[in-house]
């Protein structure tokens, strides 16, 4: 929730090829940095993407939700 009592959400498109995602999965790279549709940068732990990994890597449109303290509450695929 933000100062008005609402949850903050950021939407973005992401594509990480399977070979590249191995670096995230192994812990060599710990964070994902993406740019939202409205131009904001968002950084979050790569471990949050594990449930979205396919043979081709990770791709799609995602929505990330933060609480009032800017702590990540969750991520979901929206497209």
TORPA-4810 file (N, C-alpha, C, O; in nm, 3 decimals):
<nodes>
NODE_1_0.084_-0.118_0.000_0.000_0.000_0.000_0.088_0.124_0.000_0.195_0.125_0.060_X
NODE_2_0.042_0.224_-0.067_0.118_0.348_-0.064_0.060_0.438_0.044_-0.017_0.392_0.128_X
NODE_3_0.096_0.564_0.044_0.051_0.657_0.148_-0.102_0.671_0.151_-0.158_0.712_0.252_X
NODE_4_-0.167_0.639_0.040_-0.314_0.647_0.034_-0.380_0.515_0.071_-0.502_0.501_0.056_X
NODE_5_-0.303_0.419_0.120_-0.360_0.291_0.158_-0.376_0.194_0.043_-0.445_0.093_0.057_X
NODE_6_-0.314_0.222_-0.072_-0.325_0.135_-0.188_-0.195_0.059_-0.209_-0.087_0.108_-0.176_X
NODE_7_-0.206_-0.059_-0.264_-0.089_-0.139_-0.297_-0.027_-0.083_-0.424_-0.097_-0.050_-0.519_X
NODE_8_0.105_-0.073_-0.425_0.176_-0.029_-0.544_0.200_-0.148_-0.636_0.240_-0.255_-0.591_X
NODE_9_0.174_-0.128_-0.765_0.196_-0.232_-0.864_0.277_-0.172_-0.979_0.257_-0.057_-1.018_X
NODE_10_0.366_-0.252_-1.030_0.448_-0.211_-1.143_0.438_-0.320_-1.249_0.458_-0.438_-1.219_X
NODE_11_0.407_-0.282_-1.371_0.394_-0.377_-1.481_0.509_-0.360_-1.579_0.552_-0.248_-1.607_X
NODE_12_0.559_-0.473_-1.630_0.672_-0.469_-1.722_0.674_-0.596_-1.807_0.612_-0.696_-1.772_X
NODE_13_0.746_-0.589_-1.917_0.769_-0.704_-2.004_0.911_-0.753_-1.978_1.002_-0.673_-1.956_X
NODE_14_0.927_-0.885_-1.980_1.056_-0.943_-1.949_1.086_-1.058_-2.043_0.998_-1.140_-2.072_X
NODE_15_1.209_-1.064_-2.090_1.255_-1.180_-2.166_1.397_-1.213_-2.120_1.488_-1.131_-2.133_X
NODE_16_1.415_-1.332_-2.067_1.546_-1.382_-2.030_1.560_-1.519_-2.095_1.487_-1.612_-2.060_X
NODE_17_1.653_-1.531_-2.188_1.675_-1.658_-2.259_1.718_-1.766_-2.160_1.772_-1.736_-2.053_X
NODE_18_1.693_-1.891_-2.195_1.724_-2.004_-2.106_1.871_-2.006_-2.066_1.903_-2.026_-1.948_X
NODE_19_1.962_-1.987_-2.161_2.105_-1.988_-2.129_2.142_-1.877_-2.032_2.222_-1.898_-1.940_X
NODE_20_2.083_-1.761_-2.050_2.111_-1.648_-1.961_2.050_-1.672_-1.823_2.109_-1.636_-1.722_X
NODE_21_1.931_-1.733_-1.819_1.864_-1.754_-1.690_1.943_-1.850_-1.600_1.928_-1.846_-1.478_X
NODE_22_2.026_-1.936_-1.658_2.108_-2.028_-1.577_2.193_-1.949_-1.477_2.217_-1.996_-1.366_X
NODE_23_2.240_-1.830_-1.517_2.320_-1.746_-1.427_2.236_-1.698_-1.309_2.286_-1.688_-1.197_X
NODE_24_2.108_-1.670_-1.333_2.018_-1.629_-1.226_1.986_-1.748_-1.136_1.988_-1.736_-1.014_X
NODE_25_1.957_-1.861_-1.199_1.918_-1.980_-1.124_2.030_-2.030_-1.033_2.005_-2.074_-0.921_X
NODE_26_2.153_-2.022_-1.082_2.267_-2.071_-1.004_2.308_-1.975_-0.893_2.384_-2.012_-0.804_X
NODE_27_2.258_-1.851_-0.898_2.294_-1.753_-0.797_2.409_-1.663_-0.839_2.448_-1.573_-0.765_X
NODE_28_2.462_-1.688_-0.959_2.570_-1.602_-1.011_2.520_-1.458_-1.025_2.592_-1.363_-0.995_X
NODE_29_2.397_-1.444_-1.070_2.330_-1.314_-1.075_2.209_-1.325_-0.983_2.125_-1.414_-1.001_X
NODE_30_2.198_-1.237_-0.885_2.094_-1.251_-0.783_1.970_-1.166_-0.807_1.863_-1.199_-0.757_X
NODE_31_1.984_-1.057_-0.882_1.872_-0.964_-0.899_1.840_-0.941_-1.046_1.928_-0.945_-1.132_X
NODE_32_1.714_-0.919_-1.072_1.666_-0.883_-1.205_1.637_-0.734_-1.204_1.577_-0.683_-1.109_X
NODE_33_1.678_-0.666_-1.306_1.650_-0.524_-1.322_1.569_-0.508_-1.449_1.611_-0.551_-1.556_X
NODE_34_1.452_-0.447_-1.438_1.363_-0.429_-1.553_1.310_-0.286_-1.553_1.314_-0.216_-1.452_X
NODE_35_1.259_-0.245_-1.668_1.198_-0.112_-1.680_1.049_-0.131_-1.700_1.006_-0.207_-1.787_X
NODE_36_0.970_-0.061_-1.619_0.824_-0.073_-1.626_0.772_0.002_-1.749_0.844_0.078_-1.813_X
NODE_37_0.646_-0.021_-1.779_0.582_0.046_-1.892_0.580_0.198_-1.873_0.582_0.272_-1.971_X
NODE_38_0.576_0.243_-1.749_0.572_0.388_-1.725_0.712_0.447_-1.701_0.724_0.562_-1.660_X
NODE_39_0.817_0.369_-1.728_0.954_0.420_-1.724_1.029_0.401_-1.593_1.146_0.437_-1.585_X
NODE_40_0.964_0.346_-1.491_1.034_0.323_-1.364_1.123_0.199_-1.374_1.093_0.106_-1.448_X
NODE_41_1.232_0.201_-1.298_1.318_0.082_-1.288_1.270_0.000_-1.169_1.231_0.055_-1.066_X
NODE_42_1.273_-0.130_-1.186_1.234_-0.219_-1.077_1.342_-0.326_-1.064_1.385_-0.386_-1.163_X
NODE_43_1.385_-0.350_-0.941_1.487_-0.450_-0.911_1.428_-0.547_-0.809_1.372_-0.506_-0.708_X
NODE_44_1.442_-0.677_-0.837_1.387_-0.777_-0.745_1.471_-0.904_-0.752_1.541_-0.927_-0.850_X
NODE_45_1.463_-0.988_-0.648_1.539_-1.112_-0.646_1.497_-1.206_-0.759_1.379_-1.227_-0.783_X
NODE_46_1.596_-1.261_-0.828_1.569_-1.352_-0.940_1.491_-1.475_-0.895_1.421_-1.536_-0.975_X
NODE_47_1.503_-1.512_-0.770_1.433_-1.632_-0.720_1.282_-1.621_-0.738_1.214_-1.724_-0.744_X
NODE_48_1.228_-1.500_-0.745_1.083_-1.483_-0.765_1.037_-1.529_-0.903_0.917_-1.546_-0.924_X
NODE_49_1.129_-1.549_-0.995_1.092_-1.591_-1.130_1.095_-1.741_-1.151_1.052_-1.790_-1.256_X
NODE_50_1.142_-1.815_-1.055_1.160_-1.960_-1.075_1.034_-2.030_-1.120_1.042_-2.123_-1.201_X
NODE_51_0.921_-1.992_-1.072_0.797_-2.061_-1.111_0.751_-2.026_-1.252_0.658_-2.088_-1.304_X
NODE_52_0.816_-1.928_-1.315_0.779_-1.887_-1.451_0.876_-1.938_-1.557_0.860_-1.907_-1.675_X
NODE_53_0.977_-2.014_-1.516_1.080_-2.061_-1.609_1.025_-2.175_-1.694_0.962_-2.268_-1.644_X
NODE_54_1.051_-2.166_-1.825_1.018_-2.274_-1.918_1.146_-2.315_-1.990_1.254_-2.264_-1.958_X
NODE_55_1.136_-2.406_-2.084_1.255_-2.449_-2.159_1.317_-2.333_-2.235_1.437_-2.335_-2.263_X
NODE_56_1.237_-2.232_-2.269_1.288_-2.117_-2.342_1.339_-2.006_-2.253_1.388_-1.904_-2.303_X
NODE_57_1.330_-2.022_-2.123_1.372_-1.918_-2.029_1.250_-1.857_-1.961_1.157_-1.927_-1.922_X
NODE_58_1.252_-1.725_-1.947_1.140_-1.653_-1.885_1.098_-1.542_-1.982_1.180_-1.462_-2.026_X
NODE_59_0.969_-1.538_-2.014_0.921_-1.429_-2.098_0.775_-1.403_-2.069_0.700_-1.491_-2.026_X
NODE_60_0.736_-1.279_-2.093_0.596_-1.241_-2.076_0.584_-1.105_-2.010_0.682_-1.035_-1.986_X
NODE_61_0.459_-1.070_-1.982_0.429_-0.947_-1.910_0.403_-0.985_-1.766_0.334_-1.083_-1.738_X
NODE_62_0.457_-0.906_-1.675_0.447_-0.935_-1.533_0.400_-0.813_-1.456_0.414_-0.699_-1.500_X
NODE_63_0.343_-0.841_-1.340_0.303_-0.736_-1.247_0.366_-0.770_-1.113_0.352_-0.881_-1.062_X
NODE_64_0.435_-0.673_-1.057_0.499_-0.690_-0.928_0.426_-0.601_-0.828_0.390_-0.487_-0.860_X
NODE_65_0.404_-0.652_-0.709_0.328_-0.579_-0.607_0.415_-0.554_-0.486_0.484_-0.644_-0.437_X
NODE_66_0.412_-0.430_-0.437_0.489_-0.388_-0.320_0.395_-0.340_-0.211_0.287_-0.288_-0.238_X
NODE_67_0.439_-0.358_-0.085_0.360_-0.306_0.027_0.400_-0.161_0.056_0.481_-0.102_-0.016_X
NODE_68_0.343_-0.106_0.161_0.367_0.034_0.197_0.513_0.063_0.233_0.555_0.179_0.230_X
NODE_69_0.589_-0.040_0.268_0.731_-0.025_0.302_0.822_-0.055_0.182_0.943_-0.066_0.197_X
NODE_70_0.763_-0.067_0.064_0.834_-0.096_-0.060_0.894_-0.236_-0.060_0.991_-0.263_-0.131_X
NODE_71_0.836_-0.326_0.020_0.879_-0.464_0.020_0.796_-0.543_-0.080_0.674_-0.525_-0.090_X
NODE_72_0.862_-0.629_-0.153_0.795_-0.708_-0.255_0.695_-0.803_-0.192_0.729_-0.881_-0.103_X
NODE_73_0.572_-0.796_-0.238_0.467_-0.886_-0.187_0.449_-1.005_-0.280_0.414_-1.114_-0.234_X
NODE_74_0.472_-0.985_-0.408_0.455_-1.095_-0.502_0.470_-1.049_-0.646_0.474_-0.930_-0.676_X
NODE_75_0.478_-1.147_-0.733_0.488_-1.122_-0.876_0.397_-1.221_-0.947_0.386_-1.337_-0.906_X
NODE_76_0.333_-1.175_-1.052_0.247_-1.266_-1.129_0.258_-1.232_-1.277_0.285_-1.118_-1.315_X
NODE_77_0.236_-1.333_-1.359_0.235_-1.313_-1.504_0.097_-1.261_-1.543_-0.005_-1.315_-1.501_X
NODE_78_0.095_-1.157_-1.622_-0.033_-1.101_-1.665_-0.054_-1.114_-1.816_-0.159_-1.077_-1.868_X
NODE_79_0.044_-1.165_-1.885_0.029_-1.181_-2.030_0.144_-1.254_-2.091_0.145_-1.275_-2.212_X
</nodes>
